Amino acid sequence: MSLSTRLLPRALASLFGLSLALPLASHAAPVPAEAAPVLERISAAAMRGNLSFLASDALEGRGTPSRGLDIAAEFIASQFRAAGLEPLGDAGYFQTADWNLIDPKRAKNPPATSAAPVKVRNVVGILRGSDPALKDTYVLVTAHYDHVGLKPGQGDGIFNGANDDGSGTVSVIELAKAFSANKVRPKRSIVFMTVFGEEHGLVGSRYYGANPLVPIEKTIAGINLEQLGRTDDNEGAQVRAFGVTGYDFSDVGNILKAAGDDTGIRVWKHPVNSDKYFAHSDNQALADQGIPSHTVSVAYAFPDYHGAGDHWDKIDYDNMALVDRTVALAIWTIANGTDTPKWNAKNPKASKYLGIWQGRNAK
């Protein structure tokens, strides 16, 4: 059966013969007993603490490259280490690159002389799966941890980037901790990654796509997290709700929707922004490799977007925890399913990515 026919988390509960009601909403359905502890471990308070540091003035807006970005990378690695993730990079938890070689601006205007290397890093850890056959297949959970840095003369001059995308970064950390602490590991392996340089054109995620740390052909899905913390969307409040970019490009949208139905969260397709923003976050770099990948966002546009006022104390942490629990259930469903998400052959907008995936698997 294709996952496009709504592979419900309830089906997993039935398969295991157990279920456990999770108190997320009065109308939420039972959640599989093995998955429920993962959801329950996701802590709004922990994310508040982590984001108050990552989006503090001390990190100076986490521009790529910068001292603040380096500090953020070390902090994220320490959290992956504490969670017990296995390091996956070429230098522990770091996948390193020389910014001088991949900076889009330098590529357009090469300097006359070579410059000393400037190290930038994706932060990557893996939770190995439990199934002998499926553990060598992978689900990728990502967010970008950079922002736009310092802009002297504009407000306070520090663009802290709490929602964009500190919220996604602390969510990746929290999901990694929750899955790692669970006694029952998912069948497939889960790669948790935060990337640099999104604000310069998805540079870190594109670097990963060109230099993958696990086989692309074995990576079955990607869920990218961006702007999860602000509910004050410019079009109206988004509480207990999130959108999915390219919602109907692949089965992943339906899986997230099913998880939302079971946790009392509205998962929806924005009539314009769902398709419009598919190419504007790090899921695009993975989709370009043929991997069914989408971005989850609560607010597509919000006050302080790319402004100096995007501060950590404006985040709705309780709502962000509810969103992350829904994402966790979707990850659990994908990581334990025997079927894999597929691009929607009936949607012309997905045809490019379907062709890439088919080409890879034909080799």
Residue pairs with C-beta under 8 A, 6 or more apart in sequence:
1 7
1 339
2 251
2 339
2 342
3 251
3 254
3 255
3 337
3 339
3 340
3 341
3 342
4 251
4 254
4 342
4 344
6 254
6 257
6 258
7 251
7 254
7 255
7 258
7 333
7 337
7 339
8 258
8 261
8 262
9 29
9 31
9 32
9 35
9 258
9 259
9 262
9 329
9 332
9 333
10 19
10 29
10 30
10 32
10 262
12 32
12 34
12 35
12 332
12 333
12 336
13 19
13 30
13 31
13 32
13 33
16 32
16 33
16 34
18 32
18 33
18 34
19 30
19 31
19 32
19 33
20 30
20 31
20 32
20 33
20 36
21 28
21 30
21 31
22 28
22 30
22 31
22 36
22 39
22 40
22 263
22 325
24 39
24 263
24 264
24 265
24 322
24 325
25 240
25 263
25 264
25 265
26 264
27 264
28 262
28 263
28 264
29 261
29 262
30 262
31 39
31 262
31 263
31 329
32 332
34 182
34 184
34 332
35 328
35 329
35 332
37 181
37 182
37 183
38 178
38 179
38 182
38 328
38 332
39 178
39 263
39 325
39 328
39 329
41 177
41 178
41 181
41 182
42 174
42 175
42 178
42 321
42 324
42 325
42 328
43 174
43 321
44 317
44 318
44 320
44 321
45 317
46 174
46 177
47 167
47 170
47 171
47 173
47 174
47 317
47 320
47 321
47 324
48 312
48 315
48 317
50 75
50 79
50 170
50 173
50 174
51 162
51 166
51 167
51 169
51 170
51 229
51 312
51 315
52 312
52 313
53 59
53 75
54 62
54 72
54 75
54 145
54 166
54 169
54 170
54 312
55 160
55 161
55 162
55 166
55 310
55 311
55 312
56 160
56 312
57 156
57 158
57 160
58 68
58 71
59 68
59 69
59 71
59 72
59 160
60 66
60 67
60 68
60 149
60 150
60 158
61 68
61 147
61 148
61 149
61 150
61 151
61 158
61 159
61 160
61 161
62 68
62 69
62 72
62 145
62 146
62 147
62 149
62 161
63 69
63 146
63 147
63 148
63 149
63 150
63 199
64 99
64 120
64 146
64 149
64 196
64 197
64 199
64 200
64 203
64 204
65 99
65 118
65 119
65 120
65 196
66 149
66 150
68 149
69 120
69 145
69 146
69 196
70 121
72 145
72 146
72 169
73 94
73 121
73 123
73 145
73 194
73 196
76 93
76 123
76 145
76 169
76 173
76 194
77 92
77 93
77 94
77 123
79 173
79 176
79 177
80 87
80 93
80 123
80 125
80 173
80 176
80 192
81 87
81 93
81 125
82 177
83 125
83 173
83 176
83 177
83 180
83 181
84 180
85 93
85 125
85 126
85 127
85 176
85 180
85 192
86 125
86 126
86 127
86 128
87 93
87 124
87 125
88 95
88 124
88 125
88 126
88 191
88 213
88 214
89 95
89 96
89 121
89 122
89 123
89 124
89 213
90 96
91 121
93 123
93 124
93 125
94 121
94 122
94 123
94 124
95 121
95 122
95 123
95 124
95 207
95 208
95 211
95 213
96 119
96 120
96 121
97 119
97 120
97 121
97 122
97 204
97 207
98 117
98 118
98 119
98 120
99 118
99 119
99 120
99 197
100 106
100 114
100 115
100 116
100 117
100 118
102 120
102 197
102 203
102 207
103 200
103 203
104 200
104 201
104 203
105 200
120 196
120 197
120 204
121 196
122 193
122 194
122 195
122 196
122 204
122 207
122 208
123 145
123 193
123 194
123 195
124 191
124 192
124 193
124 208
124 213
125 176
125 191
125 192
125 193
126 138
126 189
126 190
126 191
126 192
126 214
127 176
127 179
127 180
127 185
127 186
127 189
127 190
127 192
128 135
128 185
128 189
129 135
129 136
129 137
129 185
129 186
129 187
129 188
129 189
129 190
129 335
130 184
130 185
130 186
130 187
131 187
131 188
134 187
134 188
134 338
135 187
135 188
135 189
136 189
136 218
137 188
137 189
137 218
137 219
137 220
137 340
138 188
138 189
138 190
138 191
138 214
138 215
138 218
138 219
138 220
139 188
139 189
139 190
139 191
139 219
139 220
139 221
139 222
139 223
139 331
139 334
139 335
140 190
140 191
140 193
140 219
140 221
140 222
140 223
140 286
140 291
140 293
141 172
141 175
141 176
141 190
141 191
141 192
141 193
141 222
141 223
141 224
141 225
141 331
142 172
142 192
142 193
142 194
142 195
142 205
142 222
142 223
142 224
142 225
142 282
142 283
142 286
143 165
143 168
143 169
143 171
143 172
143 194
143 195
143 224
143 225
143 226
143 282
144 165
144 168
144 169
144 194
144 195
144 196
144 197
144 198
144 199
144 204
144 205
144 226
144 281
144 282
145 165
145 166
145 169
145 194
145 195
145 196
146 161
146 195
146 196
146 197
146 198
146 199
146 204
147 159
147 160
147 161
147 164
147 165
147 166
147 199
147 310
148 159
148 161
148 199
148 306
149 159
150 157
150 158
150 159
151 157
151 159
151 308
154 308
155 307
155 308
155 309
156 308
157 308
158 308
159 306
159 307
159 308
159 310
160 166
160 308
160 310
160 311
160 312
161 310
162 229
162 310
162 311
162 312
162 314
162 315
163 227
163 228
163 229
163 230
163 299
163 302
163 304
163 305
163 310
163 314
163 315
164 226
164 227
164 305
164 306
164 310
165 198
165 225
165 226
165 227
166 229
166 312
167 225
167 226
167 227
167 228
167 229
167 230
167 315
167 320
168 224
168 225
168 226
168 227
168 228
169 194
171 225
171 228
171 320
171 323
171 324
171 327
172 192
172 193
172 194
172 225
173 192
174 324
175 192
175 324
175 327
175 328
175 331
176 192
178 328
179 185
179 186
179 190
179 328
179 331
186 331
186 332
186 335
186 336
187 335
187 336
188 220
188 334
188 335
188 336
189 214
189 335
190 331
190 335
191 213
191 214
191 219
193 208
195 204
195 205
195 207
195 208
195 282
196 203
196 204
197 203
197 204
197 207
198 204
198 205
198 281
198 282
202 281
202 282
202 284
202 285
204 282
205 282
205 284
205 285
205 286
206 285
206 288
208 285
209 216
209 285
209 286
209 288
209 289
212 219
212 289
216 289
216 290
216 291
216 360
217 360
217 361
217 363
219 286
219 289
219 291
220 291
220 292
220 334
220 340
220 341
221 252
221 291
221 292
221 293
221 334
221 340
221 341
222 283
222 286
222 287
222 291
222 292
222 293
222 294
223 252
223 256
223 283
223 293
223 294
223 296
223 327
223 330
223 331
224 281
224 282
224 283
224 286
224 293
224 294
224 295
224 296
225 295
225 296
225 327
226 281
226 282
226 295
226 296
226 297
227 297
227 298
227 299
227 300
227 302
228 242
228 296
228 297
228 298
228 320
228 323
228 324
229 298
229 314
229 315
229 316
229 317
229 319
229 320
230 298
230 299
230 302
230 303
230 304
230 314
230 315
230 316
231 237
231 238
231 239
231 298
231 299
231 316
231 319
232 299
232 302
232 303
233 298
233 299
233 300
233 301
233 302
234 299
234 301
234 302
234 303
235 300
235 301
238 298
238 299
239 316
239 319
240 264
240 265
240 266
240 319
240 322
241 265
241 266
241 267
241 268
241 298
242 260
242 265
242 266
242 267
242 268
242 296
242 297
242 298
242 323
242 326
243 267
243 268
243 269
243 270
243 273
243 274
243 296
243 297
243 298
243 300
244 252
244 253
244 256
244 257
244 267
244 268
244 269
244 274
244 294
244 295
244 296
245 273
245 274
245 275
245 277
245 278
245 280
245 281
245 283
245 294
245 295
245 297
246 253
246 274
246 275
246 278
246 283
246 287
246 294
246 349
246 350
247 253
247 268
247 269
247 274
247 294
248 269
248 344
248 347
249 278
249 287
249 292
249 294
249 343
249 344
249 347
249 349
249 350
249 353
250 292
250 294
250 341
250 342
250 343
250 344
250 350
250 353
251 292
251 341
251 342
251 344
252 292
252 293
252 294
252 330
252 334
252 341
253 267
253 269
253 294
255 330
255 333
255 334
255 341
256 267
256 294
256 296
256 326
256 327
256 330
257 267
258 330
258 333
259 265
259 267
259 326
259 327
259 329
259 330
259 333
260 266
260 267
260 326
261 267
262 329
263 322
263 325
263 326
263 329
264 322
265 322
265 323
265 326
267 326
270 300
273 300
275 349
277 295
277 297
277 300
278 284
278 287
278 294
278 295
278 349
281 295
281 297
282 295
283 293
283 294
283 295
284 293
286 293
287 293
287 353
288 353
288 356
289 356
289 360
290 353
290 356
290 357
290 358
290 359
290 360
291 357
292 341
292 342
292 343
292 353
292 357
296 323
296 327
298 319
298 320
298 323
303 309
304 310
304 311
304 314
334 340
334 341
343 350
343 353
343 354
343 357
344 350
344 354
345 351
345 354
